[in-house]
């Protein structure tokens, strides 16, 4: 932990980028949760299908915001190449996300049902959103560090 604090003090620009990346990720999470809930609970899509669509829309939004706000220096590089790199890295996070969306809602439903005594429908919505929250947090760290090393590697630390 002390290494992280030391790095942050010496590299305020990089810390600022991480904070911006988190804000962009939060916006992406709002898109992700909103679309997932609309599709899965409003239109009765399968949770994994809804999650894949919501994920794709969130990734596109995150790429645009990161390219133009978090890493504006990256605009000197080809748009399509960067988008494909960003999307592939985020798609790898989908490999983390899909098993979580498949296996975590059931234990969450049991836990929520016993703790909150909600209706089965409400329990399911809460469990699905809990599983998505776990997936989003794990994916955020993967996405930041791998994109920093690949998609935005040409931007020097502190630049």
N, CA, C and O of each residue as an XYZ file, in Angstrom:
636
protein
N       0.818     -1.195      0.000
C       0.000      0.000      0.000
C       0.860      1.257      0.000
O       0.508      2.248     -0.640
N       1.984      1.225      0.712
C       2.850      2.400      0.748
C       3.445      2.699     -0.627
O       3.712      3.856     -0.950
N       3.654      1.653     -1.442
C       4.156      1.864     -2.805
C       3.138      2.633     -3.634
O       3.505      3.491     -4.437
N       1.880      2.329     -3.442
C       0.816      3.025     -4.182
C       0.770      4.491     -3.777
O       0.643      5.366     -4.634
N       0.873      4.767     -2.482
C       0.842      6.154     -1.984
C       2.049      6.923     -2.498
O       1.916      8.069     -2.924
N       3.221      6.308     -2.462
C       4.432      6.947     -2.968
C       4.300      7.235     -4.460
O       4.640      8.326     -4.918
N       3.805      6.255     -5.220
C       3.605      6.445     -6.660
C       2.649      7.607     -6.911
O       2.902      8.449     -7.774
N       1.555      7.652     -6.161
C       0.546      8.702     -6.353
C       1.127     10.079     -6.056
O       0.827     11.041     -6.764
N       1.947     10.186     -5.028
C       2.556     11.484     -4.696
C       3.527     11.943     -5.775
O       3.592     13.130     -6.093
N       4.268     11.020     -6.330
C       5.266     11.357     -7.346
C       4.650     11.523     -8.731
O       5.247     12.158     -9.600
N       3.493     10.975     -8.941
C       2.874     10.968    -10.260
C       1.443     11.488    -10.198
O       0.490     10.756    -10.465
N       1.307     12.751     -9.845
C      -0.026     13.342     -9.689
C      -0.833     13.284    -10.987
O      -2.051     13.111    -10.955
N      -0.168     13.424    -12.105
C      -0.868     13.357    -13.396
C      -1.484     11.961    -13.594
O      -2.613     11.837    -14.069
N      -0.730     10.915    -13.224
C      -1.228      9.549    -13.375
C      -2.378      9.286    -12.396
O      -3.354      8.622    -12.743
N      -2.257      9.803    -11.190
C      -3.343      9.678    -10.210
C      -4.587     10.392    -10.734
O      -5.701      9.882    -10.610
N      -4.395     11.568    -11.315
C      -5.508     12.312    -11.895
C      -6.181     11.501    -13.013
O      -7.406     11.494    -13.137
N      -5.358     10.817    -13.825
C      -5.913      9.969    -14.879
C      -6.735      8.820    -14.288
O      -7.810      8.494    -14.790
N      -6.220      8.215    -13.224
C      -6.954      7.112    -12.596
C      -8.287      7.600    -12.043
O      -9.301      6.914    -12.169
N      -8.291      8.769    -11.438
C      -9.546      9.340    -10.900
C     -10.524      9.613    -12.046
O     -11.709      9.298    -11.937
N     -10.036     10.197    -13.142
C     -10.899     10.428    -14.305
C     -11.416      9.097    -14.858
O     -12.589      8.976    -15.213
N     -10.527      8.102    -14.926
C     -10.909      6.776    -15.416
C     -12.026      6.206    -14.545
O     -12.953      5.577    -15.056
N     -11.942      6.423    -13.225
C     -12.993      5.935    -12.321
C     -14.310      6.672    -12.563
O     -15.371      6.049    -12.543
N     -14.260      7.979    -12.790
C     -15.487      8.726    -13.092
C     -16.117      8.246    -14.399
O     -17.332      8.065    -14.488
N     -15.273      8.045    -15.405
C     -15.758      7.518    -16.678
C     -16.359      6.132    -16.458
O     -17.414      5.808    -17.003
N     -15.677      5.324    -15.655
C     -16.185      3.993    -15.331
C     -17.518      4.048    -14.601
O     -18.387      3.204    -14.820
N     -17.681      5.051    -13.724
C     -18.958      5.214    -13.010
C     -20.080      5.525    -13.995
O     -21.180      4.985    -13.878
N     -19.799      6.399    -14.969
C     -20.791      6.690    -16.007
C     -21.103      5.420    -16.798
O     -22.263      5.132    -17.095
N     -20.064      4.668    -17.134
C     -20.262      3.405    -17.830
C     -21.095      2.437    -17.007
O     -21.923      1.706    -17.549
N     -20.875      2.433    -15.690
C     -21.657      1.556    -14.811
C     -23.127      1.956    -14.812
O     -24.003      1.091    -14.796
N     -23.406      3.258    -14.831
C     -24.798      3.722    -14.898
C     -25.437      3.230    -16.196
O     -26.570      2.748    -16.195
N     -24.705      3.356    -17.297
C     -25.211      2.858    -18.584
C     -25.414      1.349    -18.503
O     -26.452      0.825    -18.907
N     -24.414      0.667    -17.978
C     -24.441     -0.791    -17.860
C     -25.640     -1.255    -17.026
O     -26.422     -2.094    -17.472
N     -25.780     -0.711    -15.826
C     -26.885     -1.101    -14.945
C     -28.228     -0.725    -15.549
O     -29.174     -1.512    -15.508
N     -28.315      0.490    -16.116
C     -29.588      0.944    -16.678
C     -30.052      0.077    -17.841
O     -31.207     -0.346    -17.885
N     -29.158     -0.182    -18.772
C     -29.517     -0.997    -19.937
C     -29.790     -2.439    -19.510
O     -30.745     -3.059    -19.976
N     -28.943     -2.971    -18.618
C     -29.162     -4.345    -18.154
C     -30.542     -4.481    -17.509
O     -31.272     -5.427    -17.805
N     -30.902     -3.552    -16.637
C     -32.198     -3.636    -15.965
C     -33.359     -3.449    -16.932
O     -34.378     -4.131    -16.823
N     -33.209     -2.530    -17.873
C     -34.255     -2.331    -18.867
C     -34.466     -3.608    -19.679
O     -35.598     -4.054    -19.867
N     -33.363     -4.192    -20.158
C     -33.485     -5.376    -20.999
C     -33.887     -6.621    -20.214
O     -34.789     -7.350    -20.628
N     -33.222     -6.870    -19.079
C     -33.458     -8.119    -18.337
C     -34.774     -8.085    -17.568
O     -35.506     -9.074    -17.536
N     -35.071     -6.951    -16.952
C     -36.250     -6.914    -16.086
C     -37.437     -6.205    -16.719
O     -38.583     -6.439    -16.335
N     -37.165     -5.340    -17.686
C     -38.256     -4.664    -18.378
C     -38.717     -5.397    -19.620
O     -39.911     -5.451    -19.915
N     -37.761     -5.964    -20.347
C     -38.092     -6.618    -21.614
C     -37.851     -8.128    -21.575
O     -37.982     -8.800    -22.598
N     -37.508     -8.657    -20.424
C     -37.369    -10.101    -20.187
C     -36.297    -10.778    -21.050
O     -36.469    -11.918    -21.480
N     -35.184    -10.065    -21.300
C     -34.041    -10.678    -21.970
C     -33.340    -11.608    -20.979
O     -33.430    -11.409    -19.767
N     -32.650    -12.609    -21.488
C     -31.772    -13.427    -20.664
C     -30.712    -12.507    -20.046
O     -30.220    -11.596    -20.711
N     -30.363    -12.743    -18.784
C     -29.429    -11.875    -18.076
C     -28.080    -11.781    -18.786
O     -27.490    -10.702    -18.848
N     -27.592    -12.881    -19.312
C     -26.286    -12.852    -19.992
C     -26.356    -12.067    -21.296
O     -25.408    -11.362    -21.640
N     -27.450    -12.177    -22.020
C     -27.615    -11.410    -23.265
C     -27.737     -9.924    -22.927
O     -27.077     -9.083    -23.537
N     -28.583     -9.616    -21.955
C     -28.745     -8.228    -21.520
C     -27.417     -7.662    -21.034
O     -27.080     -6.515    -21.326
N     -26.664     -8.471    -20.290
C     -25.365     -8.044    -19.770
C     -24.343     -7.804    -20.866
O     -23.505     -6.910    -20.747
N     -24.402     -8.578    -21.914
C     -23.473     -8.399    -23.032
C     -23.795     -7.113    -23.797
O     -22.887     -6.373    -24.176
N     -25.064     -6.851    -24.020
C     -25.481     -5.618    -24.717
C     -25.143     -4.398    -23.869
O     -24.573     -3.428    -24.369
N     -25.496     -4.446    -22.586
C     -25.233     -3.296    -21.717
C     -23.735     -3.054    -21.600
O     -23.287     -1.908    -21.567
N     -22.977     -4.113    -21.538
C     -21.520     -4.026    -21.470
C     -20.966     -3.345    -22.721
O     -20.113     -2.464    -22.612
N     -21.429     -3.731    -23.885
C     -20.934     -3.163    -25.144
C     -21.216     -1.663    -25.231
O     -20.364     -0.892    -25.673
N     -22.396     -1.260    -24.816
C     -22.732      0.168    -24.826
C     -21.882      0.941    -23.826
O     -21.429      2.048    -24.117
N     -21.667      0.364    -22.655
C     -20.851      1.017    -21.631
C     -19.394      1.142    -22.091
O     -18.762      2.175    -21.871
N     -18.867      0.105    -22.721
C     -17.479      0.143    -23.205
C     -17.315      1.234    -24.263
O     -16.324      1.963    -24.250
N     -18.262      1.349    -25.162
C     -18.188      2.381    -26.195
C     -18.180      3.770    -25.565
O     -17.376      4.622    -25.944
N     -19.064      3.995    -24.616
C     -19.093      5.274    -23.910
C     -17.772      5.519    -23.183
O     -17.209      6.611    -23.257
N     -17.283      4.502    -22.482
C     -16.032      4.653    -21.735
C     -14.862      4.973    -22.657
O     -14.014      5.801    -22.324
N     -14.815      4.319    -23.812
C     -13.726      4.601    -24.741
C     -13.745      6.065    -25.168
O     -12.715      6.739    -25.144
N     -14.910      6.549    -25.555
C     -15.009      7.930    -26.037
C     -14.609      8.929    -24.957
O     -13.846      9.859    -25.215
N     -15.126      8.733    -23.751
C     -14.770      9.640    -22.654
C     -13.285      9.544    -22.308
O     -12.647     10.568    -22.063
N     -12.730      8.343    -22.284
C     -11.310      8.211    -21.964
C     -10.431      8.814    -23.050
O      -9.415      9.440    -22.750
N     -10.807      8.632    -24.288
C     -10.008      9.185    -25.395
C     -10.009     10.712    -25.367
O      -8.973     11.343    -25.582
N     -11.169     11.299    -25.104
C     -11.274     12.758    -25.207
C     -11.074     13.497    -23.883
O     -10.821     14.702    -23.899
N     -11.178     12.819    -22.743
C     -11.062     13.512    -21.461
C      -9.906     12.967    -20.617
O      -9.044     13.736    -20.193
N      -9.874     11.672    -20.369
C      -8.851     11.103    -19.500
C      -7.479     11.127    -20.170
O      -6.486     11.491    -19.541
N      -7.423     10.748    -21.424
C      -6.173     10.689    -22.192
C      -6.299     11.516    -23.471
O      -6.245     10.953    -24.564
N      -6.467     12.841    -23.366
C      -6.648     13.636    -24.586
C      -5.435     13.567    -25.516
O      -5.558     13.793    -26.720
N      -4.259     13.254    -24.954
C      -3.050     13.128    -25.768
C      -3.162     11.962    -26.754
O      -2.451     11.914    -27.758
N      -4.055     11.037    -26.456
C      -4.188      9.841    -27.300
C      -4.881     10.135    -28.630
O      -4.883      9.288    -29.523
N      -5.464     11.314    -28.771
C      -6.166     11.645    -30.015
C      -5.233     11.749    -31.218
O      -5.684     11.766    -32.364
N      -3.934     11.818    -30.951
C      -2.969     11.860    -32.046
C      -2.821     10.489    -32.703
O      -2.217     10.379    -33.769
N      -3.359      9.458    -32.086
C      -3.248      8.092    -32.592
C      -4.551      7.668    -33.268
O      -5.612      8.213    -32.962
N      -4.481      6.706    -34.181
C      -5.667      6.307    -34.957
C      -6.840      5.852    -34.080
O      -6.695      4.993    -33.210
N      -7.991      6.449    -34.335
C      -9.202      6.184    -33.568
C      -9.570      4.700    -33.579
O      -9.750      4.091    -32.525
N      -9.680      4.128    -34.768
C     -10.158      2.751    -34.889
C      -9.218      1.762    -34.208
O      -9.672      0.837    -33.535
N      -7.935      1.949    -34.377
C      -6.962      1.060    -33.729
C      -7.122      1.118    -32.212
O      -7.162      0.084    -31.546
N      -7.212      2.328    -31.674
C      -7.389      2.472    -30.223
C      -8.702      1.859    -29.757
O      -8.748      1.170    -28.739
N      -9.765      2.115    -30.507
C     -11.063      1.573    -30.112
C     -11.023      0.052    -30.079
O     -11.540     -0.567    -29.149
N     -10.410     -0.548    -31.092
C     -10.325     -2.016    -31.132
C      -9.487     -2.556    -29.981
O      -9.853     -3.564    -29.375
N      -8.366     -1.901    -29.668
C      -7.558     -2.327    -28.523
C      -8.375     -2.229    -27.238
O      -8.417     -3.167    -26.442
N      -9.015     -1.095    -27.050
C      -9.811     -0.858    -25.845
C     -10.933     -1.885    -25.740
O     -11.179     -2.447    -24.672
N     -11.603     -2.120    -26.855
C     -12.733     -3.056    -26.847
C     -12.275     -4.483    -26.561
O     -12.926     -5.198    -25.799
N     -11.169     -4.902    -27.159
C     -10.667     -6.265    -26.933
C     -10.268     -6.455    -25.472
O     -10.571     -7.487    -24.873
N      -9.595     -5.473    -24.905
C      -9.206     -5.565    -23.490
C     -10.445     -5.646    -22.609
O     -10.496     -6.445    -21.673
N     -11.436     -4.825    -22.907
C     -12.676     -4.853    -22.137
C     -13.455     -6.139    -22.387
O     -14.127     -6.643    -21.487
N     -13.368     -6.671    -23.596
C     -14.027     -7.950    -23.894
C     -13.390     -9.076    -23.099
O     -14.069    -10.024    -22.704
N     -12.083     -8.974    -22.863
C     -11.433     -9.963    -21.996
C     -12.032     -9.903    -20.591
O     -12.168    -10.925    -19.919
N     -12.383     -8.703    -20.163
C     -13.040     -8.557    -18.862
C     -14.415     -9.217    -18.878
O     -14.926     -9.632    -17.838
N     -15.007     -9.309    -20.064
C     -16.285     -9.999    -20.211
C     -16.146    -11.471    -19.823
O     -17.092    -12.081    -19.326
N     -14.971    -12.030    -20.052
C     -14.715    -13.415    -19.650
C     -14.735    -13.571    -18.129
O     -15.023    -14.651    -17.613
N     -14.432    -12.505    -17.429
C     -14.538    -12.490    -15.965
C     -16.000    -12.285    -15.586
O     -16.509    -12.915    -14.658
N     -16.653    -11.414    -16.302
C     -18.010    -10.978    -15.983
C     -19.082    -12.049    -16.186
O     -19.956    -12.215    -15.335
N     -19.024    -12.769    -17.292
C     -20.088    -13.729    -17.588
C     -20.225    -14.833    -16.543
O     -21.351    -15.144    -16.156
N     -19.145    -15.439    -16.067
C     -19.326    -16.436    -15.002
C     -19.912    -15.820    -13.718
O     -20.691    -16.464    -13.014
N     -19.533    -14.582    -13.427
C     -20.083    -13.916    -12.242
C     -21.590    -13.730    -12.412
O     -22.358    -13.984    -11.484
N     -22.017    -13.282    -13.613
C     -23.449    -13.099    -13.860
C     -24.198    -14.427    -13.942
O     -25.417    -14.470    -13.772
N     -23.475    -15.494    -14.201
C     -24.104    -16.813    -14.271
C     -24.251    -17.443    -12.893
O     -25.307    -17.987    -12.570
N     -23.204    -17.374    -12.081
C     -23.183    -18.135    -10.833
C     -23.463    -17.334     -9.570
O     -23.896    -17.920     -8.578
N     -23.239    -16.037     -9.557
C     -23.398    -15.265     -8.320
C     -24.837    -14.890     -7.971
O     -25.151    -14.807     -6.784
N     -25.731    -14.657     -8.942
C     -27.094    -14.277     -8.549
C     -27.792    -15.289     -7.634
O     -28.523    -14.886     -6.730
N     -27.588    -16.565     -7.844
C     -28.286    -17.563     -7.032
C     -27.929    -17.472     -5.542
O     -28.838    -17.410     -4.714
N     -26.644    -17.462     -5.170
C     -26.346    -17.293     -3.744
C     -26.771    -15.927     -3.214
O     -27.170    -15.805     -2.056
N     -26.686    -14.891     -4.064
C     -27.159    -13.572     -3.642
C     -28.660    -13.604     -3.372
O     -29.133    -12.992     -2.414
N     -29.417    -14.322     -4.219
C     -30.871    -14.420     -4.015
C     -31.171    -15.085     -2.670
O     -32.054    -14.639     -1.938
N     -30.447    -16.134     -2.353
C     -30.644    -16.820     -1.074
C     -30.347    -15.877      0.084
O     -31.125    -15.782      1.033
N     -29.221    -15.185      0.001
C     -28.818    -14.278      1.068
C     -29.807    -13.112      1.206
O     -30.241    -12.793      2.313
N     -30.153    -12.489      0.100
C     -31.063    -11.337      0.126
C     -32.446    -11.762      0.605
O     -33.073    -11.077      1.413
N     -32.911    -12.892      0.100
C     -34.228    -13.384      0.510
C     -34.309    -13.632      2.008
O     -35.320    -13.322      2.637
N     -33.246    -14.191      2.583
C     -33.281    -14.479      4.020
C     -33.066    -13.231      4.868
O     -33.581    -13.144      5.983
N     -32.309    -12.264      4.349
C     -32.040    -11.052      5.123
C     -33.135     -9.998      4.995
O     -33.503     -9.360      5.981
N     -33.652     -9.815      3.791
C     -34.580     -8.715      3.539
C     -36.038     -9.137      3.424
O     -36.933     -8.301      3.544
N     -36.285    -10.408      3.196
C     -37.650    -10.930      3.065
C     -38.448    -10.146      2.017
O     -39.579     -9.728      2.266
N     -37.848     -9.956      0.856
C     -38.518     -9.234     -0.226
C     -39.247    -10.221     -1.136
O     -39.106    -11.436     -1.003
N     -40.014     -9.680     -2.043
C     -40.711    -10.534     -3.005
C     -39.674    -11.230     -3.889
O     -38.549    -10.747     -4.021
N     -40.043    -12.354     -4.491
C     -39.092    -13.045     -5.379
C     -38.595    -12.160     -6.521
O     -37.428    -12.241     -6.904
N     -39.469    -11.322     -7.063
C     -39.070    -10.445     -8.161
C     -38.041     -9.416     -7.699
O     -37.035     -9.192     -8.371
N     -38.297     -8.795     -6.556
C     -37.361     -7.805     -6.010
C     -36.045     -8.464     -5.634
O     -34.973     -7.909     -5.875
N     -36.127     -9.645     -5.046
C     -34.922    -10.391     -4.675
C     -34.073    -10.676     -5.904
O     -32.851    -10.538     -5.868
N     -34.728    -11.075     -6.998
C     -33.995    -11.370     -8.229
C     -33.310    -10.127     -8.781
O     -32.148    -10.191     -9.184
N     -34.010     -8.996     -8.804
C     -33.433     -7.745     -9.305
C     -32.226     -7.349     -8.449
O     -31.176     -6.991     -8.983
N     -32.373     -7.413     -7.130
C     -31.271     -7.059     -6.231
C     -30.084     -8.012     -6.406
O     -28.933     -7.575     -6.413
N     -30.354     -9.281     -6.545
C     -29.286    -10.269     -6.724
C     -28.547    -10.054     -8.043
O     -27.318    -10.102     -8.085
N     -29.290     -9.818     -9.110
C     -28.655     -9.579    -10.411
C     -27.800     -8.314    -10.386
O     -26.700     -8.288    -10.938
N     -28.313     -7.268     -9.741
C     -27.546     -6.027     -9.651
C     -26.334     -6.183     -8.734
O     -25.293     -5.574     -8.980
N     -26.457     -6.981     -7.693
C     -25.311     -7.259     -6.828
C     -24.219     -7.990     -7.584
O     -23.039     -7.666     -7.455
N     -24.617     -8.980     -8.376
C     -23.648     -9.725     -9.186
C     -22.977     -8.802    -10.195
O     -21.766     -8.882    -10.400
N     -23.756     -7.929    -10.825
C     -23.182     -6.992    -11.785
C     -22.213     -6.038    -11.088
O     -21.163     -5.718    -11.647
N     -22.540     -5.582     -9.893
C     -21.650     -4.681     -9.150
C     -20.302     -5.354     -8.886
O     -19.255     -4.730     -9.056
N     -20.324     -6.608     -8.478
C     -19.076     -7.341     -8.248
C     -18.272     -7.414     -9.551
O     -17.065     -7.171     -9.555
N     -18.937     -7.744    -10.638
C     -18.268     -7.863    -11.937
C     -17.678     -6.528    -12.390
O     -16.566     -6.492    -12.918
N     -18.410     -5.435    -12.190
C     -17.953     -4.114    -12.615
C     -16.701     -3.699    -11.838
O     -15.757     -3.173    -12.429
N     -16.681     -3.927    -10.539
C     -15.520     -3.541     -9.718
C     -14.278     -4.322    -10.147
O     -13.209     -3.738    -10.322
N     -14.414     -5.614    -10.314
C     -13.273     -6.428    -10.740
C     -12.788     -5.977    -12.117
O     -11.586     -5.835    -12.344
N     -13.721     -5.758    -13.024
C     -13.363     -5.364    -14.387
C     -12.715     -3.984    -14.431
O     -11.864     -3.741    -15.287
N     -13.090     -3.074    -13.535
C     -12.529     -1.724    -13.545
C     -11.011     -1.766    -13.381
O     -10.284     -1.092    -14.111
N     -10.538     -2.555    -12.424
C      -9.095     -2.616    -12.203
C      -8.386     -3.263    -13.389
O      -7.352     -2.767    -13.836
N      -8.920     -4.342    -13.894
C      -8.364     -4.984    -15.088
C      -8.289     -3.968    -16.228
O      -7.242     -3.808    -16.855
N      -9.391     -3.293    -16.489
C      -9.474     -2.375    -17.619
C      -8.488     -1.223    -17.510
O      -7.829     -0.868    -18.487
N      -8.388     -0.636    -16.312
C      -7.471      0.499    -16.173
C      -6.033      0.075    -16.437
O      -5.353      0.665    -17.277
N      -5.574     -0.936    -15.728
C      -4.161     -1.294    -15.812
C      -3.783     -1.880    -17.174
O      -2.718     -1.557    -17.700
N      -4.611     -2.712    -17.741
C      -4.257     -3.297    -19.034
C      -4.377     -2.243    -20.147
O      -3.532     -2.205    -21.041
N      -5.396     -1.401    -20.108
C      -5.485     -0.339    -21.112
C      -4.334      0.654    -20.976
O      -3.830      1.173    -21.972
N      -3.928      0.910    -19.747
C      -2.799      1.829    -19.542
C      -1.533      1.258    -20.164
O      -0.718      1.999    -20.713
N      -1.367     -0.058    -20.080
C      -0.171     -0.713    -20.615
C      -0.244     -0.960    -22.122
O       0.792     -1.094    -22.773
N      -1.450     -1.022    -22.682
C      -1.595     -1.352    -24.106
C      -2.142     -0.160    -24.892
O      -1.424      0.426    -25.703
N      -3.371      0.195    -24.666
C      -4.039      1.231    -25.464
C      -3.382      2.598    -25.311
O      -3.241      3.337    -26.285
N      -2.979      2.932    -24.086
C      -2.408      4.258    -23.813
C      -0.930      4.179    -23.436
O      -0.427      5.047    -22.722
N      -0.236      3.151    -23.906
C       1.175      2.943    -23.557
C       2.070      4.062    -24.067
O       3.108      4.342    -23.468
N       1.689      4.698    -25.150
C       2.511      5.750    -25.742
C       2.504      7.040    -24.928
O       3.311      7.936    -25.176
N       1.598      7.139    -23.960
C       1.543      8.342    -23.113
C       2.437      8.087    -21.899
O       2.200      7.162    -21.122
N       3.444      8.902    -21.753
C       4.402      8.724    -20.674
C       3.755      9.041    -19.326
O       2.893      9.915    -19.230
N       4.175      8.331    -18.303
C       3.716      8.606    -16.948
C       4.176     10.020    -16.598
O       5.344     10.363    -16.784
N       3.268     10.826    -16.097
C       3.595     12.197    -15.744
C       3.468     13.177    -16.904
O       3.635     14.381    -16.714
N       3.177     12.679    -18.094
C       3.056     13.551    -19.270
C       1.734     14.258    -19.247
O       1.437     15.039    -20.150
